[in-house]
Amino acid sequence: MEIRSASDAERNAARIMRAIGFPDAHVTNAGPDGGIDVASHRAVAQVKWYGNAKVGRPDLQRLYGARGKRIDLRLFFFSSSGYSADAVAWANEHEVALFTFDDTGRASAVNYLAQSRYGTKLREEEGNPYGAVGDVFMVVAKFVGWLIIAGLFVGAIMSSCS
């Protein structure tokens, strides 16, 4: 999904939330949303799609407040431009899952909560079920495969010379 507008970004966030276990996630109605752009029965999310300005702690606090008395709702924040260190620290203390997304809609889990609870499902959705560990494993597996082939080749040459 190509992200060209705030509406695209919100639809992308709803897609991601559905993929990680919130099947009823949907974009809220346009207009004053009180800080909630995507909602499900079990979670709410805010989406920021803008230039290079990182999301700060006040943005996260607005989402936290918008949840109101529904403390059972999980909180998600999606940003195209990343987060300040202060925002990440605050999110970790208040259980807000942070994600970034690029212009193609591909998302990444930013903080520990997002990685530990939703990282596996997110990587499966985005086409990399094993994450960085899987990338390393594939490189090692290819290398070992080439070593085996080289060993067989050398063995074949040695046996033909004797």
C-alpha positions as CSV (number, residue, x, y, z in Angstrom):
1,M,0.0,0.0,0.0
2,E,1.5,3.3,-1.0
3,I,1.2,6.1,1.6
4,R,0.4,9.5,0.0
5,S,-1.9,11.1,2.5
6,A,-2.9,11.0,6.2
7,S,-6.0,8.9,5.1
8,D,-3.7,6.3,3.5
9,A,-1.6,6.2,6.6
10,E,-4.7,5.6,8.8
11,R,-5.9,2.8,6.5
12,N,-2.5,1.3,6.6
13,A,-2.5,1.4,10.4
14,A,-5.9,-0.4,10.5
15,R,-4.5,-3.0,8.1
16,I,-1.6,-3.6,10.4
17,M,-3.8,-3.8,13.5
18,R,-6.0,-6.4,11.8
19,A,-2.9,-8.4,10.8
20,I,-1.5,-8.5,14.4
21,G,-4.7,-9.6,16.0
22,F,-7.4,-6.9,16.0
23,P,-9.7,-8.1,13.2
24,D,-12.3,-5.4,13.7
25,A,-9.8,-2.5,13.5
26,H,-11.2,0.3,11.4
27,V,-10.5,4.0,10.6
28,T,-12.6,6.4,12.6
29,N,-14.8,9.0,10.9
30,A,-13.1,12.1,9.6
31,G,-13.1,15.2,11.7
32,P,-12.3,15.8,15.3
33,D,-11.4,12.3,16.5
34,G,-10.2,13.2,20.0
35,G,-6.8,11.6,19.2
36,I,-8.1,8.3,18.0
37,D,-7.6,7.5,14.3
38,V,-8.1,3.7,14.3
39,A,-10.3,1.8,16.7
40,S,-11.3,-1.8,17.5
41,H,-13.2,-3.3,20.4
42,R,-9.9,-4.0,22.2
43,A,-7.5,-1.2,21.0
44,V,-7.2,2.3,19.8
45,A,-4.5,4.0,17.7
46,Q,-3.2,7.4,16.7
47,V,-1.5,7.9,13.4
48,K,0.9,10.7,12.5
49,W,2.0,11.1,8.9
50,Y,4.3,14.1,8.4
51,G,7.8,15.2,7.4
52,N,10.8,14.8,9.6
53,A,9.4,15.9,13.0
54,K,9.5,13.1,15.5
55,V,6.5,12.3,17.6
56,G,7.0,13.6,21.1
57,R,5.7,12.6,24.5
58,P,2.7,15.0,24.4
59,D,1.3,13.2,21.3
60,L,1.4,9.9,23.2
61,Q,-0.2,11.5,26.3
62,R,-3.1,12.8,24.1
63,L,-3.7,9.2,22.9
64,Y,-3.5,8.0,26.5
65,G,-6.0,10.6,27.6
66,A,-8.3,9.9,24.6
67,R,-8.7,6.4,25.8
68,G,-10.6,7.8,28.8
69,K,-11.8,5.3,31.4
70,R,-11.5,2.3,29.0
71,I,-8.2,1.2,30.5
72,D,-8.8,-2.3,29.0
73,L,-8.1,-0.9,25.5
74,R,-4.6,-1.4,24.2
75,L,-2.8,1.6,22.8
76,F,-1.0,1.9,19.5
77,F,0.8,4.7,17.9
78,F,1.9,4.8,14.2
79,S,4.4,7.4,12.9
80,S,6.0,8.0,9.5
81,S,8.8,10.0,11.2
82,G,9.9,8.1,14.3
83,Y,9.8,9.1,18.0
84,S,11.9,11.2,20.4
85,A,13.8,9.3,23.0
86,D,11.5,10.9,25.7
87,A,8.4,9.6,23.8
88,V,9.8,6.0,23.6
89,A,10.6,6.1,27.4
90,W,7.1,7.3,28.2
91,A,5.5,4.7,25.9
92,N,7.5,2.0,27.6
93,E,6.3,3.1,31.1
94,H,2.6,3.5,30.0
95,E,2.3,0.4,27.7
96,V,1.9,2.2,24.4
97,A,3.0,0.0,21.4
98,L,5.0,2.2,18.9
99,F,5.4,1.5,15.2
100,T,6.9,3.3,12.3
101,F,5.9,2.9,8.7
102,D,7.5,4.0,5.4
103,D,6.0,5.3,2.1
104,T,5.2,1.8,1.0
105,G,3.2,1.1,4.2
106,R,5.8,-1.4,5.6
107,A,5.8,-1.2,9.3
108,S,8.4,-1.8,12.0
109,A,7.9,-2.3,15.8
110,V,9.9,0.4,17.6
111,N,9.7,-0.2,21.4
112,Y,9.9,-3.4,23.5
113,L,6.1,-3.7,23.9
114,A,5.5,-3.6,20.2
115,Q,8.4,-6.0,19.4
116,S,7.6,-8.5,22.1
117,R,3.8,-8.7,21.7
118,Y,3.3,-8.0,18.1
119,G,6.7,-8.3,16.4
120,T,6.3,-11.9,15.1
121,K,2.9,-11.3,13.6
122,L,4.1,-8.0,12.1
123,R,7.1,-9.6,10.5
124,E,4.9,-12.3,9.0
125,E,2.6,-9.7,7.6
126,E,5.5,-7.6,6.2
127,G,7.1,-10.7,4.6
128,N,9.9,-11.5,7.0
129,P,8.7,-14.1,9.6
130,Y,12.0,-14.5,11.4
131,G,13.2,-10.9,11.6
132,A,16.9,-10.1,11.9
133,V,17.6,-13.6,13.3
134,G,16.1,-15.1,10.2
135,D,18.2,-12.9,8.0
136,V,21.4,-14.0,9.7
137,F,20.3,-17.6,9.6
138,M,19.7,-17.4,5.8
139,V,23.2,-15.9,5.2
140,V,24.8,-18.7,7.4
141,A,22.8,-21.4,5.7
142,K,23.8,-20.2,2.2
143,F,27.4,-20.0,3.3
144,V,27.3,-23.6,4.8
145,G,25.6,-24.8,1.6
146,W,28.4,-23.4,-0.5
147,L,31.0,-25.0,1.8
148,I,29.4,-28.4,1.4
149,I,29.2,-28.0,-2.4
150,A,32.9,-26.9,-2.4
151,G,33.8,-29.8,-0.3
152,L,32.0,-32.2,-2.6
153,F,33.7,-30.7,-5.6
154,V,37.2,-30.9,-4.0
155,G,36.4,-34.5,-2.9
156,A,35.5,-35.4,-6.4
157,I,38.7,-33.9,-7.8
158,M,40.8,-35.6,-5.2
159,S,39.2,-39.0,-5.8
160,S,39.7,-38.6,-9.6
161,C,43.4,-37.8,-9.1
162,S,44.1,-40.9,-7.1
